[in-house]
Amino acid sequence: MTTEVAVKGRAAAGRGPNELKVAQVEAIREKMADATSAILFDFRGLSVSQMTDLRRKTREAGVDLSVVKNTLLLRAVEGTSFEPIRDHLDGPVSMAITQGDPASPAKVLNDFLKESGGGKINGGVVEGTFLDEEKIKALAELPPREVLLGQLAGVMDAQVASLPRVLNAVIAKLLYAVQAIARQKENG
């Protein structure tokens, strides 16, 4: 039994890796280096004008949308926190990446899907965790981060504001108990 490996492609011809493709993989890796989220979007069924509209909307939201060859993306995510998307590269995909609010690509893509009816979210990685289409759509429905922080601050402020009333109530109950004991001893 032999364990020879078939040599194919550029290696069979005695050539090294294609410099253009190596540069493309490095460009993808650089985009992903500081990214907080990356979402895969299947753009089949979209017209050119719809795709142009989607690109404009993502650009306005600070999201980088690019069509990527699956083979190059497979190599680019290798050894990164975005590696879980490897299993979801099926058919032509575009990738929405952001360095800002991790939910912004999900919001833009979800809003676009509601308007156009074409395309499909394949899944994505948000802050190192893989989310399927359903979870990404749920993430898109959340209010912006600033609103959530404001709501949290409001809840915390309400708790702090009610603390003096609670402490006063405890002191008042103690005072009433001491007064009742004093009256009992006087009468008693």
TIDOKOL-539085 format. One record per residue: residue in one letter; chain; x, y, z of N, C-alpha, C, O in turn. Coordinates in pm, whole numbers, plus 50000, padded with zeros to 5 digits. Example, Ala and Ser with C-alpha at 12.3 -4.5 7.8 and 13.67 -1.06 7.14 Angstrom:
% TIDOKOL-539085
 aa ch   npx   npy   npz  capx  capy  capz   cpx   cpy   cpz   opx   opy   opz
  A  A 51319 49431 50780 51230 49550 50780 51320 49670 50780 51424 49668 50846
  S  A 51285 49775 50708 51367 49894 50714 51290 50003 50787 51341 50114 50804
***
This chain:
% TIDOKOL-539085
 aa ch   npx   npy   npz  capx  capy  capz   cpx   cpy   cpz   opx   opy   opz
  M  A 50085 49883 50000 50000 50000 50000 50090 50124 50000 50177 50139 50085
  T  A 50066 50211 49904 50146 50333 49896 50065 50450 49949 49942 50451 49942
  T  A 50134 50546 50000 50068 50665 50055 50110 50788 49978 50136 50893 50036
  E  A 50115 50775 49847 50153 50888 49763 50037 50986 49755 49920 50948 49747
  V  A 50071 51113 49756 49971 51218 49746 49976 51273 49605 50084 51302 49553
  A  A 49861 51285 49544 49855 51340 49409 49887 51488 49413 49828 51563 49491
  V  A 49979 51531 49329 50015 51671 49321 49934 51732 49207 49938 51685 49093
  K  A 49860 51839 49242 49771 51899 49144 49799 52048 49132 49874 52106 49211
  G  A 49737 52106 49032 49736 52251 49017 49873 52311 48995 49957 52256 48924
  R  A 49895 52427 49059 50019 52503 49042 50140 52424 49093 50249 52436 49037
  A  A 50121 52344 49198 50232 52266 49252 50279 52162 49151 50399 52135 49143
  A  A 50188 52104 49075 50223 52004 48975 50305 52067 48864 50391 52003 48803
  A  A 50278 52194 48836 50351 52264 48731 50481 52324 48783 50555 52387 48707
  G  A 50510 52304 48911 50634 52355 48968 50630 52504 49000 50735 52566 49016
  R  A 50512 52560 49011 50499 52702 49043 50448 52719 49185 50382 52631 49240
  G  A 50479 52833 49244 50432 52863 49379 50292 52920 49377 50225 52918 49274
  P  A 50247 52970 49492 50112 53025 49501 50096 53149 49412 50192 53221 49388
  N  A 49976 53171 49366 49943 53286 49283 49953 53413 49369 49881 53426 49468
  E  A 50040 53503 49332 50065 53624 49411 49940 53710 49426 49918 53770 49531
  L  A 49858 53716 49322 49736 53796 49329 49641 53740 49435 49582 53815 49513
  K  A 49626 53609 49437 49537 53545 49534 49593 53557 49676 49516 53575 49771
  V  A 49723 53546 49691 49786 53564 49823 49758 53705 49873 49726 53724 49991
  A  A 49768 53804 49786 49741 53943 49824 49593 53961 49861 49562 54035 49954
  Q  A 49502 53894 49790 49360 53904 49821 49329 53843 49957 49250 53898 50034
  V  A 49391 53729 49987 49372 53665 50118 49422 53758 50229 49356 53774 50331
  E  A 49538 53817 50208 49593 53910 50308 49503 54032 50326 49486 54080 50439
  A  A 49444 54082 50218 49353 54197 50227 49229 54160 50310 49183 54240 50391
  I  A 49177 54040 50290 49062 53995 50369 49100 53982 50516 49025 54024 50604
  R  A 49216 53924 50541 49263 53910 50680 49280 54044 50749 49246 54059 50866
  E  A 49333 54143 50676 49350 54276 50733 49216 54338 50770 49203 54399 50876
  K  A 49115 54321 50683 48981 54372 50713 48926 54305 50839 48860 54370 50921
  M  A 48952 54176 50854 48896 54100 50965 48975 54115 51094 48926 54077 51200
  A  A 49095 54169 51086 49181 54177 51205 49116 54253 51319 49121 54209 51434
  D  A 49054 54368 51290 48993 54450 51393 48841 54441 51392 48774 54517 51463
  A  A 48786 54350 51313 48640 54342 51298 48575 54285 51424 48629 54195 51489
  T  A 48458 54339 51456 48380 54288 51568 48276 54187 51521 48231 54103 51599
  S  A 48239 54195 51393 48145 54098 51339 48162 54084 51189 48207 54175 51120
  A  A 48125 53966 51140 48126 53937 50997 48005 53849 50968 47987 53744 51028
  I  A 47923 53895 50873 47801 53822 50841 47803 53785 50693 47832 53868 50608
  L  A 47771 53658 50665 47766 53609 50527 47627 53631 50470 47526 53602 50535
  F  A 47623 53683 50349 47495 53715 50284 47495 53656 50144 47583 53686 50062
  D  A 47397 53571 50116 47381 53511 49984 47301 53609 49899 47184 53635 49927
  F  A 47363 53662 49795 47300 53768 49716 47229 53716 49591 47188 53796 49507
  R  A 47215 53586 49578 47145 53532 49460 47002 53585 49456 46934 53593 49558
  G  A 46959 53620 49336 46823 53670 49319 46813 53821 49324 46705 53876 49301
  L  A 46922 53890 49355 46920 54036 49361 46959 54093 49225 47046 54040 49157
  S  A 46895 54201 49189 46933 54270 49065 47054 54358 49093 47092 54378 49208
  V  A 47115 54409 48989 47231 54496 49004 47193 54621 49082 47270 54667 49167
  S  A 47075 54677 49054 47034 54798 49124 47009 54770 49272 47038 54854 49357
  Q  A 46956 54653 49305 46936 54616 49446 47070 54599 49517 47087 54644 49630
  M  A 47164 54535 49449 47296 54516 49509 47365 54651 49529 47432 54671 49630
  T  A 47350 54742 49434 47408 54876 49447 47345 54949 49564 47414 55016 49640
  D  A 47214 54936 49579 47143 54998 49692 47193 54940 49825 47214 55014 49921
  L  A 47211 54808 49830 47262 54744 49951 47402 54794 49985 47431 54822 50101
  R  A 47487 54805 49886 47623 54855 49910 47621 54997 49965 47697 55031 50055
  R  A 47531 55081 49910 47519 55219 49958 47475 55221 50104 47530 55296 50184
  K  A 47376 55140 50137 47324 55136 50275 47429 55085 50373 47441 55137 50484
  T  A 47503 54984 50333 47607 54933 50424 47718 55035 50443 47769 55051 50554
  R  A 47755 55103 50336 47860 55205 50345 47817 55316 50441 47898 55362 50522
  E  A 47690 55359 50432 47638 55464 50520 47638 55420 50666 47652 55504 50755
  A  A 47622 55291 50691 47619 55239 50827 47758 55204 50879 47772 55156 50992
  G  A 47862 55228 50799 47999 55196 50843 48032 55049 50833 48118 54999 50905
  V  A 47965 54981 50742 47985 54837 50722 48049 54817 50585 48009 54879 50487
  D  A 48149 54731 50580 48216 54699 50454 48152 54574 50396 48160 54466 50455
  L  A 48089 54587 50280 48026 54474 50212 48107 54441 50089 48127 54527 50002
  S  A 48154 54317 50079 48231 54278 49962 48198 54135 49923 48174 54050 50008
  V  A 48196 54111 49793 48177 53976 49740 48312 53907 49747 48413 53962 49704
  V  A 48313 53787 49801 48439 53717 49826 48429 53576 49770 48327 53509 49783
  K  A 48539 53531 49708 48544 53393 49662 48556 53303 49785 48634 53331 49876
  N  A 48479 53197 49787 48477 53106 49902 48615 53048 49932 48654 53038 50048
  T  A 48689 53011 49828 48822 52951 49851 48916 53051 49919 48995 53013 50005
  L  A 48907 53177 49880 48993 53278 49943 48949 53305 50086 49033 53321 50175
  L  A 48818 53309 50109 48768 53332 50244 48802 53216 50337 48832 53237 50454
  L  A 48799 53094 50284 48837 52977 50363 48980 52992 50416 49008 52962 50532
  R  A 49069 53039 50329 49209 53057 50369 49224 53176 50464 49305 53172 50557
  A  A 49147 53282 50441 49161 53404 50521 49115 53386 50665 49174 53444 50756
  V  A 49011 53306 50688 48958 53291 50824 49032 53183 50904 49011 53170 51025
  E  A 49117 53110 50839 49192 53003 50905 49272 53058 51023 49353 53149 51006
  G  A 49248 53003 51142 49321 53045 51261 49274 53175 51323 49342 53231 51409
  T  A 49157 53225 51281 49103 53348 51339 48976 53317 51418 48930 53203 51419
  S  A 48921 53418 51484 48796 53398 51558 48677 53382 51465 48567 53348 51509
  F  A 48698 53407 51334 48591 53395 51236 48589 53258 51169 48514 53237 51074
  E  A 48669 53166 51216 48678 53033 51155 48546 52956 51152 48526 52876 51061
  P  A 48453 52978 51247 48326 52903 51242 48243 52927 51115 48156 52846 51084
  I  A 48268 53033 51040 48189 53057 50919 48230 52965 50804 48162 52959 50702
  R  A 48340 52893 50820 48388 52803 50715 48281 52704 50672 48268 52673 50554
  D  A 48204 52654 50767 48104 52551 50739 47981 52608 50668 47893 52531 50627
  H  A 47972 52738 50655 47851 52800 50600 47877 52873 50469 47796 52956 50426
  L  A 47989 52842 50406 48021 52900 50276 47964 52811 50167 48026 52714 50124
  D  A 47844 52846 50124 47776 52765 50024 47723 52859 49916 47638 52943 49943
  G  A 47774 52844 49796 47729 52930 49687 47795 53066 49694 47883 53090 49777
  P  A 47752 53156 49607 47812 53290 49607 47771 53367 49732 47654 53372 49768
  V  A 47869 53426 49798 47840 53502 49920 47910 53637 49917 48014 53656 49853
  S  A 47849 53729 49987 47916 53854 50017 47932 53856 50169 47858 53789 50241
  M  A 48027 53934 50214 48055 53938 50357 48045 54082 50404 48108 54172 50348
  A  A 47965 54102 50509 47950 54234 50570 48032 54236 50698 48007 54159 50791
  I  A 48132 54325 50702 48225 54334 50815 48217 54473 50875 48201 54572 50804
  T  A 48230 54479 51007 48237 54610 51072 48337 54606 51186 48359 54502 51249
  Q  A 48397 54721 51211 48485 54736 51326 48412 54807 51440 48463 54814 51552
  G  A 48293 54859 51412 48216 54933 51511 48115 54846 51583 48147 54738 51632
  D  A 47991 54894 51588 47882 54824 51653 47863 54687 51588 47832 54681 51469
  P  A 47879 54578 51663 47869 54445 51604 47732 54414 51544 47720 54325 51460
  A  A 47629 54485 51585 47495 54459 51536 47464 54536 51408 47363 54507 51344
  S  A 47546 54632 51370 47512 54716 51254 47502 54637 51123 47410 54666 51045
  P  A 47589 54540 51091 47568 54464 50968 47437 54386 50971 47368 54376 50870
  A  A 47403 54330 51087 47279 54255 51100 47159 54345 51076 47064 54305 51008
  K  A 47162 54465 51131 47051 54559 51114 47034 54599 50968 46923 54598 50915
  V  A 47145 54635 50902 47137 54678 50762 47087 54564 50674 46997 54585 50592
  L  A 47143 54444 50689 47102 54331 50606 46957 54291 50633 46883 54261 50540
  N  A 46917 54291 50759 46780 54254 50794 46680 54354 50736 46577 54315 50682
  D  A 46711 54484 50748 46623 54586 50690 46615 54571 50539 46508 54587 50480
  F  A 46728 54542 50476 46730 54524 50331 46645 54403 50290 46572 54410 50192
  L  A 46655 54294 50366 46576 54175 50334 46426 54204 50343 46348 54154 50262
  K  A 46387 54284 50441 46245 54318 50455 46197 54399 50336 46084 54381 50290
  E  A 46282 54489 50285 46245 54575 50173 46244 54499 50040 46150 54510 49962
  S  A 46351 54423 50016 46371 54365 49883 46311 54226 49867 46264 54191 49758
  G  A 46313 54147 49971 46264 54010 49961 46362 53915 49897 46337 53794 49895
  G  A 46474 53963 49845 46575 53878 49783 46695 53862 49874 46715 53941 49966
  G  A 46774 53760 49848 46894 53735 49928 46862 53656 50053 46746 53628 50084
  K  A 46969 53619 50124 46952 53537 50244 47075 53553 50333 47188 53555 50283
  I  A 47054 53563 50462 47165 53565 50558 47204 53420 50584 47121 53338 50622
  N  A 47333 53389 50565 47381 53252 50586 47429 53228 50729 47446 53113 50770
  G  A 47450 53333 50803 47504 53323 50938 47621 53418 50951 47655 53489 50856
  G  A 47681 53419 51066 47795 53508 51085 47857 53490 51222 47808 53414 51305
  V  A 47966 53560 51243 48036 53557 51370 48030 53697 51429 48069 53795 51366
  V  A 47981 53704 51552 47972 53831 51624 48052 53816 51752 48018 53737 51840
  E  A 48159 53895 51762 48250 53893 51877 48291 53751 51914 48289 53713 52031
  G  A 48330 53673 51812 48386 53539 51833 48285 53426 51845 48325 53311 51858
  T  A 48155 53456 51839 48052 53354 51853 47974 53341 51723 47931 53441 51666
  F  A 47955 53216 51675 47879 53196 51553 47731 53209 51583 47681 53153 51681
  L  A 47660 53284 51497 47515 53300 51507 47452 53257 51375 47498 53295 51268
  D  A 47346 53177 51383 47276 53138 51261 47183 53251 51217 47175 53355 51282
  E  A 47112 53229 51107 47027 53334 51049 46924 53385 51149 46902 53506 51159
  E  A 46862 53295 51222 46759 53333 51318 46814 53424 51428 46752 53524 51464
  K  A 46930 53389 51480 46991 53469 51587 47039 53604 51535 47033 53704 51607
  I  A 47085 53608 51412 47128 53735 51354 47008 53827 51335 47017 53948 51358
  K  A 46896 53771 51292 46775 53853 51278 46727 53902 51415 46679 54015 51425
  A  A 46741 53820 51520 46704 53864 51654 46798 53977 51700 46753 54073 51763
  L  A 46926 53964 51669 47023 54069 51703 46988 54199 51632 47004 54307 51689
  A  A 46940 54189 51509 46905 54307 51431 46785 54381 51491 46771 54502 51473
  E  A 46699 54310 51561 46580 54371 51619 46608 54443 51751 46525 54519 51799
  L  A 46725 54419 51810 46760 54486 51935 46779 54636 51911 46821 54676 51803
  P  A 46748 54717 52012 46777 54860 51998 46928 54883 51989 47005 54795 52027
  P  A 46970 54999 51941 47113 55029 51934 47179 55022 52072 47113 55035 52175
  R  A 47307 55003 52071 47385 54988 52195 47366 55106 52288 47352 55089 52409
  E  A 47364 55227 52232 47351 55348 52314 47217 55349 52387 47209 55391 52503
  V  A 47111 55304 52320 46978 55299 52382 46978 55197 52495 46923 55224 52602
  L  A 47037 55081 52471 47044 54979 52575 47122 55029 52697 47082 55004 52811
  L  A 47233 55099 52672 47311 55154 52784 47230 55260 52858 47237 55268 52981
  G  A 47154 55341 52786 47068 55441 52849 46961 55375 52935 46932 55423 53045
  Q  A 46901 55268 52886 46801 55196 52964 46863 55136 53090 46802 55140 53197
  L  A 46982 55081 53078 47052 55025 53193 47082 55134 53296 47063 55114 53416
  A  A 47129 55248 53248 47158 55359 53339 47031 55406 53409 47035 55439 53528
  G  A 46918 55409 53338 46791 55449 53398 46747 55353 53508 46701 55396 53613
  V  A 46763 55223 53482 46727 55123 53583 46817 55137 53706 46770 55131 53819
  M  A 46946 55156 53682 47040 55170 53794 47011 55297 53873 47019 55298 53996
  D  A 46977 55405 53802 46946 55531 53868 46822 55517 53955 46817 55571 54066
  A  A 46722 55445 53905 46599 55425 53982 46629 55347 54110 46571 55375 54215
  Q  A 46718 55250 54101 46754 55173 54220 46827 55259 54322 46800 55251 54442
  V  A 46917 55342 54274 46992 55430 54364 46897 55533 54427 46910 55565 54545
  A  A 46802 55584 54349 46707 55684 54401 46615 55624 54506 46574 55694 54599
  S  A 46581 55496 54494 46491 55434 54591 46563 55389 54717 46497 55360 54817
  L  A 46694 55383 54717 46771 55339 54833 46745 55425 54957 46721 55369 55064
  P  A 46748 55558 54949 46720 55637 55070 46580 55612 55127 46562 55610 55249
  R  A 46481 55593 55040 46345 55566 55090 46342 55433 55165 46278 55423 55270
  V  A 46411 55333 55114 46414 55202 55180 46484 55214 55315 46436 55161 55415
  L  A 46597 55283 55317 46670 55299 55443 46588 55379 55544 46588 55345 55663
  N  A 46519 55484 55499 46432 55561 55589 46320 55475 55645 46284 55489 55762
  A  A 46265 55387 55564 46157 55300 55609 46207 55205 55718 46137 55181 55816
  V  A 46328 55152 55701 46384 55062 55801 46407 55137 55931 46375 55086 56038
  I  A 46461 55257 55924 46486 55338 56044 46353 55375 56111 46343 55371 56234
  A  A 46253 55410 56031 46122 55447 56087 46059 55329 56159 46003 55346 56268
  K  A 46069 55207 56101 46014 55088 56167 46086 55061 56298 46023 55023 56398
  L  A 46217 55080 56298 46293 55061 56422 46251 55163 56526 46235 55129 56643
  L  A 46234 55287 56486 46192 55393 56577 46053 55364 56634 46031 55383 56754
  Y  A 45959 55319 56551 45825 55284 56598 45831 55169 56699 45758 55170 56799
  A  A 45916 55073 56673 45930 54959 56765 45985 55005 56899 45938 54961 57004
  V  A 46085 55093 56896 46144 55145 57022 46039 55227 57097 46029 55215 57219
  Q  A 45962 55308 57028 45857 55387 57091 45750 55297 57153 45701 55324 57263
  A  A 45713 55191 57083 45613 55097 57136 45664 55030 57262 45588 55012 57358
  I  A 45790 54993 57264 45850 54930 57382 45852 55030 57497 45822 54994 57610
  A  A 45887 55156 57470 45892 55259 57574 45752 55282 57632 45739 55295 57754
  R  A 45648 55287 57549 45511 55307 57598 45467 55190 57680 45397 55205 57780
  Q  A 45509 55071 57638 45471 54950 57712 45533 54952 57851 45469 54912 57948
  K  A 45656 54996 57861 45724 55000 57991 45663 55108 58080 45653 55089 58202
  E  A 45621 55222 58021 45558 55328 58097 45424 55282 58154 45391 55312 58269
  N  A 45348 55210 58075 45216 55162 58118 45226 55038 58204 45133 55000 58275
  G  A 45336 54980 58195 45344 54857 58252 45378 54796 58368 45370 54673 58378
***
